[in-house]
């Protein structure tokens, strides 16, 4: 008579699978410190503009952070960076890990500020108003008139619509071409030298909808967009100072 078969041994979890406690620790850190993780990526892994950072692995000697660059509306590049921890953590417990993360974050903030970045992040867009709206409409009209004059079909050119003679038509085309060229040179120069560095300094992620709003607005209206951006920064800095005094 066959002996009763013994129950199969309980399967053990894979050695590389984190324990439930470890998973809860990672989830807590991801929820509580997303900005810190982004700064760690920028400072220690040269991953500027990291979006949706997520701590995926944590050992006494290193941490691994997954992230994307850009946004779904522009481009998305998934990557993971490993950042060494020196000295190694004494233990993987919440108080020890949080203390190390906060210390590393303070170092990151100081280094980023020395590099010209600000702690302040611009998260809104102000549309043109008043004379800025008038200027924006004027510039847009020049651009449209130039496009219609040089690329419009027969009977749609500005000079034809105005019924200009041959001499006046030449002056019209020359004026529109000169105005358009000056606008392009001025606005591209301002974008490269002023607007794009300001967006970088105040942490507007490249390729996001907010970034395109400010860049597109500046391409059309020029200096007015720069003035509004600076005004927004001044207001936010003043609000931050007041909140600091209350604390």
C-alpha positions in Angstrom: 0.0 0.0 0.0 1.3 3.3 -1.0 2.1 5.8 1.7 0.2 9.0 1.6 1.9 11.6 -0.4 3.4 14.6 1.5 2.2 18.0 0.5 4.4 19.9 -1.9 6.8 22.4 -0.2 5.6 26.0 -0.2 7.1 28.0 -2.9 9.4 30.8 -1.7 9.3 34.2 -3.3 11.9 35.0 -5.9 15.2 36.2 -4.3 15.2 39.5 -6.3 11.6 40.4 -5.5 11.3 43.1 -2.9 9.4 42.3 0.3 6.0 43.9 0.9 7.6 46.2 3.5 10.2 47.3 1.0 7.5 47.9 -1.6 5.6 50.1 0.8 8.8 52.0 1.6 9.4 52.7 -2.1 5.7 53.7 -2.6 5.9 56.1 0.3 9.1 57.7 -1.0 7.7 58.1 -4.5 4.6 59.7 -3.2 6.4 62.0 -0.7 9.5 63.1 -2.6 9.0 63.4 -6.3 10.7 66.8 -6.5 13.6 65.4 -4.6 14.0 62.5 -6.9 13.9 64.8 -9.9 16.7 67.0 -8.4 18.8 63.9 -7.7 18.5 62.9 -11.3 19.5 66.4 -12.5 22.4 66.8 -10.2 23.9 63.3 -10.0 22.8 61.9 -13.4 22.6 65.1 -15.6 19.0 64.2 -16.4 17.5 67.7 -16.6 13.8 68.0 -17.1 13.1 64.5 -15.7 9.3 63.8 -15.6 7.4 61.4 -13.4 10.5 60.1 -11.4 9.9 56.9 -9.6 12.3 55.1 -7.2 12.4 51.5 -8.5 15.2 50.0 -6.4 17.0 50.8 -3.1 20.0 49.1 -1.6 22.4 50.3 1.1 24.9 51.4 -1.6 22.6 52.8 -4.4 19.2 53.8 -5.5 17.7 53.5 -9.0 15.2 56.1 -10.4 13.1 55.6 -13.5 11.8 58.6 -15.3 10.8 60.1 -18.7 12.0 63.1 -20.5 9.5 65.5 -22.2 5.8 64.9 -22.3 3.2 62.9 -24.1 2.4 66.0 -26.3 6.0 66.3 -27.4 8.4 63.4 -27.0 8.9 60.7 -24.4 12.1 59.0 -23.6 12.1 56.4 -20.8 15.2 55.8 -18.8 16.6 54.6 -15.5 19.6 56.0 -13.6 21.5 54.4 -10.8 22.9 56.8 -8.1 25.5 55.5 -5.7 25.1 56.2 -2.0 28.3 57.1 -0.2 28.7 56.2 2.6 26.3 53.3 2.4 23.1 53.4 4.4 23.3 52.0 7.9 19.9 50.3 7.3 17.0 50.5 4.8 14.5 52.0 7.2 12.2 55.0 6.6 14.0 57.3 9.1 17.4 56.5 7.8 16.4 56.7 4.1 14.5 60.0 4.6 17.4 61.6 6.4 19.8 60.7 3.6 17.4 61.9 0.9 16.9 65.2 2.6 20.6 65.7 3.0 21.3 64.9 -0.6 18.4 67.1 -1.7 19.9 70.1 0.2 23.2 69.5 -1.7 21.4 69.3 -5.0 19.5 72.5 -4.4 22.7 74.4 -3.5 24.5 73.1 -6.6 21.6 73.8 -8.9 21.3 77.4 -7.6 25.0 77.9 -8.1 24.4 76.8 -11.7 21.8 79.5 -12.2 18.6 77.6 -11.5 15.9 78.8 -9.1 13.9 76.9 -6.6 10.9 78.8 -7.9 8.9 76.9 -10.6 6.6 78.8 -13.0 3.5 76.7 -13.5 1.1 79.1 -15.2 0.7 81.2 -18.4 -0.5 84.8 -18.6 -2.2 85.8 -21.8 -1.4 89.2 -23.3 -3.7 92.0 -22.3 -4.0 95.8 -22.9 -1.3 97.2 -25.1 0.4 93.8 -25.2 -2.7 92.3 -26.9 -2.7 95.2 -29.4 1.0 94.6 -30.2 0.5 90.9 -30.6 -2.4 91.4 -33.0 -0.2 94.0 -34.9 2.7 91.6 -35.3 0.3 88.7 -36.3 -1.1 90.9 -39.0 2.3 91.7 -40.4 3.2 88.0 -40.5 -0.1 87.1 -42.2 0.3 90.0 -44.7 3.8 88.9 -45.5 2.7 85.3 -46.1 -0.2 86.3 -48.2 1.9 88.8 -50.3 4.7 86.4 -51.0 2.9 83.0 -51.0 -0.7 83.9 -51.8 -2.4 82.9 -55.0 -3.2 85.3 -57.8 -5.7 87.9 -56.7 -5.0 87.4 -53.0 -1.8 89.4 -52.6 -2.0 92.4 -50.4 -0.8 94.7 -53.1 -3.6 93.4 -55.4 -6.2 93.6 -52.8 -5.3 97.3 -52.2 -5.2 98.0 -55.9 -1.7 99.3 -55.9 0.2 100.2 -59.1 3.5 98.6 -60.0 5.7 101.1 -58.1 3.5 101.1 -55.0 3.5 97.3 -55.2 7.3 97.2 -55.1 7.3 99.4 -52.0 4.6 97.3 -50.4 6.6 94.1 -50.9 9.8 95.7 -49.7 8.1 97.1 -46.6 6.5 93.8 -45.7 9.7 91.9 -46.3 11.8 94.3 -44.2 9.3 94.3 -41.3 9.0 90.5 -41.3 12.7 90.0 -41.5 13.3 92.5 -38.6 10.6 90.7 -36.5 12.1 87.3 -37.1 15.7 88.4 -36.2 14.5 90.2 -33.1 12.2 87.5 -31.8 14.5 84.6 -32.5 17.4 86.5 -30.8 15.2 87.3 -27.8 14.0 83.7 -27.6 17.5 82.2 -27.7 19.1 84.9 -25.4 16.3 85.7 -23.0 13.1 83.6 -23.1 14.5 80.1 -23.3 17.1 80.7 -20.5 14.3 82.1 -18.3 12.1 79.1 -18.9 15.1 76.9 -17.9 15.9 79.0 -14.9 12.4 78.8 -13.5 11.9 75.1 -14.2 9.4 75.1 -17.0 9.8 71.6 -18.5 10.9 71.6 -22.2 8.3 70.4 -24.6 5.3 70.6 -22.3 2.2 72.6 -23.2 3.2 75.4 -20.8 6.6 75.6 -22.4 5.1 75.9 -25.9 2.6 78.5 -24.8 5.4 80.8 -23.6 7.6 80.2 -26.6 4.8 80.5 -29.1 3.5 83.7 -27.4 7.0 85.2 -27.6 7.5 84.3 -31.2 4.4 86.2 -32.1 4.4 89.2 -29.7 8.1 89.5 -28.6 9.0 91.6 -25.6 5.5 91.6 -24.1 5.8 87.9 -23.3 9.1 88.5 -21.5 7.6 91.3 -19.5 4.7 89.2 -18.4 6.9 86.3 -17.4 9.1 88.5 -15.3 6.1 90.1 -13.7 4.8 86.6 -12.8 8.2 85.7 -11.3 8.2 88.9 -9.2 4.7 88.1 -7.8 5.6 84.6 -7.0 8.9 85.6 -5.3 7.0 88.2 -3.2 4.4 85.6 -2.2 7.2 83.2 -1.2 8.8 85.8 1.0 5.5 86.6 2.7 4.8 82.9 3.4 8.3 82.6 4.8 7.8 85.5 7.2 4.5 84.0 8.4 6.2 80.7 9.2 
